[in-house]
Amino acid sequence: MIEREFVAQKTKEYYIKKYIEGKLNKVGISEIKLKKIPLGEKIIIYTNRPSLIVGSKGANIKDLTKILKRDFKLENPQVEINEIKDIFLDANIVAERIADSLERFGSARFKGVGHKMMANVINSGALGVEIIISGKIPGARAKNWRFYQGYLKKCGDIAVVGVKKAQKNALLKSGIIGIKVAIMPPDVKLPDNIQIIDEVQQEVGEVGKEEKKKVSKPKKTTTEKKKKAEKSEKKETKSKETAEPLEEVASVEKVEEAEPVEEETKKSAPEPVEEETPAEEETTEEVSKENEKDEQ
């Protein structure tokens, strides 16, 4: 049956993850993913300490691939390691750090550990955080201590998908102590985060400003337009009148400057002497004779 194959595959993946977590304990493992590729199986490990997982010259990874081939019958397992940039936004790493600090310092300082981790998570940019420590701390009776800050979704799709959750155990002298961590990262898209209202308000404000401008500036009537045209015509005529006399003055000055030059040329050049030709003398004598005859 196909259903049985799916169930067998998922159980196999679960046992592989548990084995890797047990072997690489307290190394800061956040998540383990398994993918199928054409060459074989790919195992992706997200951690904040990649050097501890790789080992000297990749010795740890070589041992891990051999065991996965032998025990889990994987054909060609390929281990890939990805480093986590911000460790305080990862719930698994935060829970592991709380467990380590409780095992190191004991249950007497559990409040300081809880408050310090909560402050680190909020300072890294998380929207909200909740840490629950349950067990026989600080006395012989079991109690639940809750440290919370910010905004955290408890129900709905975001509480299932968006909120990061983790559970870890710490072994103390008084017994086992359980640690639950829930972190709401800053990149979660909340359905009640409405931004359309701001845009609508801006649009309404712009429309109101335009209406105010229209009201403050009334439309010009035809009479006002005619008056403006007459004023512009008068200004043009005045400018022309002021321009014409200037041209006349300039022309007069030019003429006055030109006349003395002509007089000087006339004075400098000698007048030509006209000589009477003999033909002209004969004509004068004939005219005098005719006049005498008429008088007789």
C-alpha positions, 0 to 999 in steps of 0.5 A, spaced: 500 500 500 502 507 498 500 509 505 504 504 508 510 506 504 509 514 506 509 512 513 515 507 513 519 513 510 516 518 515 518 514 521 525 513 518 526 520 517 524 521 524 529 516 527 535 519 523 533 526 526 533 523 533 540 519 532 543 525 529 541 530 535 543 524 540 550 524 537 551 531 536 548 533 543 549 540 545 552 543 539 547 548 538 543 544 533 536 548 531 533 544 525 535 538 521 531 537 514 532 531 509 531 532 502 531 527 496 536 529 490 537 525 484 544 523 487 541 520 493 539 523 500 541 530 502 541 532 510 541 539 512 543 541 519 542 548 521 547 550 527 550 556 530 557 552 531 558 549 524 566 548 526 564 543 532 560 539 527 565 538 521 570 536 526 578 536 524 578 535 517 571 533 516 572 527 521 565 528 524 562 528 517 565 522 514 563 518 520 556 520 520 555 518 513 558 511 514 553 510 520 547 513 515 549 508 510 550 502 514 545 503 519 539 506 515 541 503 508 542 510 505 545 510 498 549 516 498 548 521 504 550 528 503 551 532 509 550 540 508 551 544 514 548 551 514 550 557 519 544 561 523 546 568 524 541 570 529 541 565 535 536 568 539 531 568 534 531 560 534 527 557 539 531 550 539 538 554 541 535 558 546 531 552 550 538 549 549 542 554 552 537 555 558 538 547 559 545 548 559 545 554 564 541 550 569 545 544 569 551 548 570 549 553 575 543 549 578 536 551 580 537 557 585 539 562 579 533 560 574 530 567 575 536 570 572 537 565 567 530 566 565 530 574 565 536 574 561 534 570 555 528 573 555 531 580 554 536 577 549 530 575 545 527 582 545 533 585 544 534 581 537 528 584 534 523 579 536 515 581 537 514 577 543 517 571 547 514 566 552 519 561 557 516 556 561 520 552 566 517 547 570 519 542 575 522 542 582 525 549 583 526 552 587 523 547 593 521 540 593 514 541 590 513 542 582 511 549 580 511 552 573 515 559 572 513 563 566 517 569 563 513 573 558 514 579 554 512 583 548 506 580 543 505 573 542 499 569 538 496 563 542 491 561 537 490 561 529 494 559 523 500 564 526 500 560 532 501 554 528 506 556 523 509 563 524 511 562 532 517 558 533 516 553 539 521 548 542 522 543 548 528 541 552 530 537 558 535 539 564 537 534 568 538 536 575 539 533 582 532 535 584 529 531 578 528 533 570 526 540 569 522 541 562 523 548 558 518 551 553 520 556 549 515 560 544 518 566 540 514 570 535 520 573 530 519 580 527 518 577 519 511 574 521 505 577 517 500 579 522 493 579 519 491 584 524 496 589 522 492 594 517 496 599 513 491 600 508 488 605 513 494 610 513 494 610 505 486 612 505 488 617 510 493 620 506 489 620 500 483 623 503 488 629 506 490 630 499 483 630 496 482 635 502 488 640 500 486 640 493 479 642 494 481 647 499 486 650 493 480 650 489 476 654 494 481 659 495 482 660 488 476 662 485 475 662 477 476 668 473 470 672 470 470 674 463 470 682 465 477 680 469 480 677 463 478 683 459 481 688 464 487 684 464 488 684 456 486 692 456 492 693 461 497 689 457 495 693 451 496 699 454 503 697 457 505 695 450 503 702 447 507 705 452 513 701 451 513 703 444 512 710 445 518 710 449 522 706 444 521 711 438 524 718 441 530 714 443 531 712 436 530 719 433 535 722 438 540 716 436 539 718 428 540 725 430 546 724 433 549 720 427 547 726 422 550 731 426 556 727 427 556 726 419 556 733 417 562 736 419 566 730 416 563 733 409 564 740 410 572 738 411 572 734 405 569 740 401 574 745 404 580 740 403 578 739 395 579 745 391 574 748 386 574 746 379 575 752 374 571 753 368 574 755 362 570 758 356 570 754 350 570 758 343 564 755 341 560 758 347 563 765 345 561 765 338 554 763 340 554 769 345 556 774 339 551 771 335 545 773 340 548 780 341 547 781 334 540 779 333 538 783 339 541 789 336 537 788 330 531 787 333 532 794 337 533 797 330 
